[in-house]
């Protein structure tokens, strides 16, 4: 599917991978809806950057963990642009807890991470699916993590939530055929603000990767765009990690 002239919703689109994806989609001629929950200033700056370069973008606030807010957001997009052609389910959160500290993993943390990272992606996919089906075409890319493959991450609930995203991708791919393709990009370490305060740890990791470099947000954004365009693929879990998991 060509991205040019398509309407794309990017959740968490104002920072990190979401920002790079929003900018890259706009350069390919898409109208970009930059969703944010709390990062309003970042989202507005992303929108300004796109519009300044001659692209088209708007920011829309919604907490993806709340179904009513997601449905309201999509209704707003439909009223303004008529449809949603593509969805990038990027919005995710984590809690930094040592993997062996089970007592610190509360029920509230489990609920918060699953509400955003898993249920939020489902809510967004469900809200846009009728419009994609009406158009007889659409594509969704979910953002997973190698934590969901290895079981090792910023916390145990985060790793489990990302494993659930991988499973959600396959189930949605089956549920939404033949009109909507659903795939998952699985980044390894990426140089985003996630590493704030741990920059030295990131630099120590880089030489141990097969490609000896930490991925950039642009690396991941490029794969997201390619996956949105690829019409012969669905239900796939695609790892982009500089060889980190080999």
C-alpha positions as CSV (number, residue, x, y, z in Angstrom):
1,X,0.0,0.0,0.0
2,X,1.3,3.4,-0.9
3,X,1.6,5.8,2.1
4,X,1.2,8.9,0.0
5,X,-2.2,10.6,0.7
6,X,-3.1,8.1,3.4
7,X,-4.4,9.1,6.8
8,X,-2.1,7.6,9.5
9,X,-2.7,7.5,13.3
10,X,0.5,7.2,15.3
11,X,-0.1,6.6,19.0
12,X,2.5,8.1,21.3
13,X,3.6,10.0,18.1
14,X,5.3,12.9,19.8
15,X,8.4,11.3,21.2
16,X,11.1,8.7,20.4
17,X,10.2,6.1,17.9
18,X,6.7,7.6,17.5
19,X,8.1,11.0,16.6
20,X,10.6,9.6,14.1
21,X,7.8,7.5,12.5
22,X,5.4,10.6,12.3
23,X,8.1,12.6,10.6
24,X,9.0,9.8,8.2
25,X,5.4,9.1,7.3
26,X,4.8,12.8,6.6
27,X,7.9,12.9,4.3
28,X,6.2,10.1,2.3
29,X,3.1,12.2,1.8
30,X,0.8,10.9,4.6
31,X,-1.5,13.0,6.7
32,X,-0.3,12.2,10.2
33,X,-2.4,12.1,13.3
34,X,0.0,12.5,16.3
35,X,-1.7,11.0,19.4
36,X,-0.4,11.8,22.8
37,X,-1.6,11.2,26.4
38,X,0.5,13.5,28.6
39,X,3.3,14.7,26.2
40,X,1.4,17.5,24.7
41,X,4.4,19.8,24.2
42,X,6.3,17.1,22.4
43,X,3.3,16.2,20.2
44,X,2.7,19.9,19.3
45,X,6.4,20.3,18.4
46,X,6.2,17.2,16.1
47,X,3.2,18.6,14.4
48,X,4.8,22.0,13.9
49,X,7.9,20.3,12.4
50,X,5.8,18.4,9.9
51,X,3.6,21.4,8.9
52,X,6.7,23.6,8.6
53,X,8.2,21.3,6.1
54,X,5.0,21.3,4.0
55,X,3.4,18.2,5.4
56,X,0.1,17.8,7.1
57,X,-0.3,16.8,10.7
58,X,-2.5,17.4,13.7
59,X,-2.2,16.4,17.3
60,X,-5.0,14.5,19.2
61,X,-5.1,13.8,22.9
62,X,-6.3,10.4,24.2
63,X,-5.3,7.9,26.8
64,X,-5.2,4.7,24.8
65,X,-5.9,2.6,27.9
66,X,-9.4,4.1,28.0
67,X,-11.7,2.8,25.3
68,X,-14.1,5.7,25.4
69,X,-11.2,8.2,24.7
70,X,-9.9,6.0,21.9
71,X,-13.3,5.9,20.2
72,X,-13.7,9.6,20.6
73,X,-10.3,10.3,19.1
74,X,-11.1,8.1,16.1
75,X,-14.5,9.9,15.6
76,X,-12.6,13.2,15.7
77,X,-10.2,12.0,13.0
78,X,-13.1,10.7,10.8
79,X,-15.0,14.0,11.1
80,X,-11.9,15.9,10.0
81,X,-10.3,13.6,7.5
82,X,-13.0,11.1,6.5
83,X,-11.1,7.9,7.3
84,X,-8.1,6.2,8.9
85,X,-6.0,4.2,6.5
86,X,-3.1,3.1,8.7
87,X,-2.4,2.7,12.4
88,X,0.9,2.6,14.2
89,X,0.3,1.3,17.7
90,X,3.4,2.8,19.3
91,X,2.3,4.1,22.7
92,X,3.8,2.0,25.5
93,X,4.9,2.5,29.1
94,X,7.1,0.7,31.6
95,X,8.2,0.5,35.2
96,X,11.9,0.0,36.0
97,X,12.0,-2.9,38.5
98,X,14.9,-5.4,38.9
99,X,13.8,-8.7,37.4
100,X,14.4,-10.6,40.6
101,X,12.4,-8.2,42.8
102,X,9.1,-9.9,42.6
103,X,7.7,-8.2,45.7
104,X,7.9,-4.7,44.1
105,X,5.6,-5.9,41.3
106,X,2.2,-4.8,42.5
107,X,-1.2,-5.4,41.0
108,X,-1.4,-1.8,40.1
109,X,1.8,-2.0,38.0
110,X,0.5,-5.1,36.2
111,X,-2.8,-3.3,35.5
112,X,-1.2,-0.1,34.3
113,X,1.3,-1.8,31.9
114,X,-1.3,-4.1,30.4
115,X,-3.9,-1.4,30.1
116,X,-1.6,0.7,28.0
117,X,0.7,-1.8,26.3
118,X,-1.8,-4.5,25.4
119,X,-5.4,-3.3,25.8
120,X,-4.6,0.1,24.4
121,X,-3.3,-1.5,21.2
122,X,-6.5,-3.6,21.0
123,X,-8.8,-0.6,21.6
124,X,-7.1,1.4,18.8
125,X,-7.2,-1.5,16.4
126,X,-10.8,-2.1,17.1
127,X,-11.8,1.5,16.7
128,X,-10.1,2.0,13.3
129,X,-11.0,-1.5,11.9
130,X,-14.5,-0.6,10.5
131,X,-13.1,2.3,8.4
132,X,-10.3,0.2,7.0
133,X,-12.8,-2.6,6.2
134,X,-15.0,-0.1,4.5
135,X,-12.1,0.9,2.3
136,X,-11.3,-2.7,1.7
137,X,-7.7,-2.1,2.8
138,X,-5.7,-1.1,5.8
139,X,-2.6,-1.9,7.8
140,X,-1.7,-1.9,11.5
141,X,1.8,-2.1,13.0
142,X,2.2,-2.9,16.6
143,X,5.4,-2.1,18.5
144,X,6.7,-5.0,20.5
145,X,10.1,-5.5,22.2
146,X,12.8,-8.1,22.4
147,X,11.9,-8.2,26.1
148,X,8.8,-10.1,24.9
149,X,11.0,-12.7,23.2
150,X,13.8,-13.0,25.8
151,X,11.8,-12.4,29.0
152,X,14.5,-9.9,30.1
153,X,13.6,-6.2,30.2
154,X,13.0,-3.1,32.3
155,X,10.7,-5.1,34.5
156,X,9.0,-8.5,34.5
157,X,5.5,-7.0,33.8
158,X,6.9,-5.0,30.8
159,X,8.5,-8.2,29.3
160,X,5.2,-10.1,29.7
161,X,3.1,-7.3,28.3
162,X,5.3,-7.2,25.2
163,X,5.0,-10.9,24.8
164,X,1.3,-10.3,24.9
165,X,1.6,-7.7,22.1
166,X,3.3,-10.3,19.9
167,X,0.4,-12.7,20.5
168,X,-2.2,-9.9,20.0
169,X,-0.6,-9.2,16.6
170,X,-1.1,-12.8,15.4
171,X,-4.7,-12.9,16.7
172,X,-5.6,-9.6,15.2
173,X,-4.0,-10.7,11.9
174,X,-6.4,-13.6,11.8
175,X,-9.4,-11.6,13.0
176,X,-9.1,-8.8,10.5
177,X,-8.3,-10.7,7.2
178,X,-8.5,-10.2,4.3
179,X,-8.7,-6.4,4.3
180,X,-6.4,-5.4,7.1
181,X,-2.8,-6.5,7.6
182,X,-1.4,-6.6,11.1
183,X,2.3,-7.0,11.9
184,X,4.7,-6.3,14.7
185,X,8.1,-4.6,14.8
186,X,10.3,-5.8,17.7
187,X,13.1,-3.3,18.5
188,X,16.1,-4.1,20.7
189,X,17.9,-1.3,22.4
190,X,17.0,2.0,20.8
191,X,18.6,5.4,21.6
192,X,15.6,7.2,23.0
193,X,14.9,9.0,26.3
194,X,14.2,5.6,27.8
195,X,18.0,5.6,28.5
196,X,18.0,8.9,30.3
197,X,20.3,8.5,33.3
198,X,21.6,5.2,31.9
199,X,23.6,6.5,29.0
200,X,26.8,4.8,30.1
201,X,25.0,1.5,30.3
202,X,23.8,2.0,26.7
203,X,27.3,2.8,25.5
204,X,28.7,-0.3,27.2
205,X,26.0,-2.4,25.5
206,X,26.8,-1.2,21.9
207,X,30.2,-3.0,21.4
208,X,28.6,-6.3,22.5
209,X,26.0,-6.2,19.7
210,X,26.8,-8.0,16.4
211,X,26.5,-4.7,14.5
212,X,28.2,-2.8,17.3
213,X,25.7,0.0,17.3
214,X,22.5,0.9,19.1
215,X,19.5,1.3,16.8
216,X,18.2,4.8,16.3
217,X,14.5,5.8,16.3
218,X,14.9,6.3,12.5
219,X,16.0,2.7,12.1
220,X,12.8,1.5,13.6
221,X,10.6,4.1,11.8
222,X,12.0,3.0,8.5
223,X,11.0,-0.6,9.1
224,X,7.6,0.5,10.3
225,X,7.0,2.4,7.0
226,X,8.2,-0.5,5.0
227,X,5.9,-2.9,6.8
228,X,2.9,-0.6,6.3
229,X,3.7,-0.7,2.6
230,X,4.3,-4.4,2.2
231,X,1.0,-6.0,1.0
232,X,2.0,-9.6,1.1
233,X,2.7,-9.9,4.8
234,X,0.5,-10.2,7.9
235,X,0.9,-11.7,11.4
236,X,4.6,-11.3,11.3
237,X,6.9,-10.5,14.3
238,X,9.9,-8.6,12.8
239,X,13.0,-8.1,15.0
240,X,15.2,-5.0,14.5
241,X,17.9,-5.2,17.1
242,X,21.4,-4.9,15.6
243,X,21.9,-8.6,16.3
244,X,21.2,-8.3,20.0
245,X,19.2,-11.5,20.3
246,X,21.5,-13.7,18.3
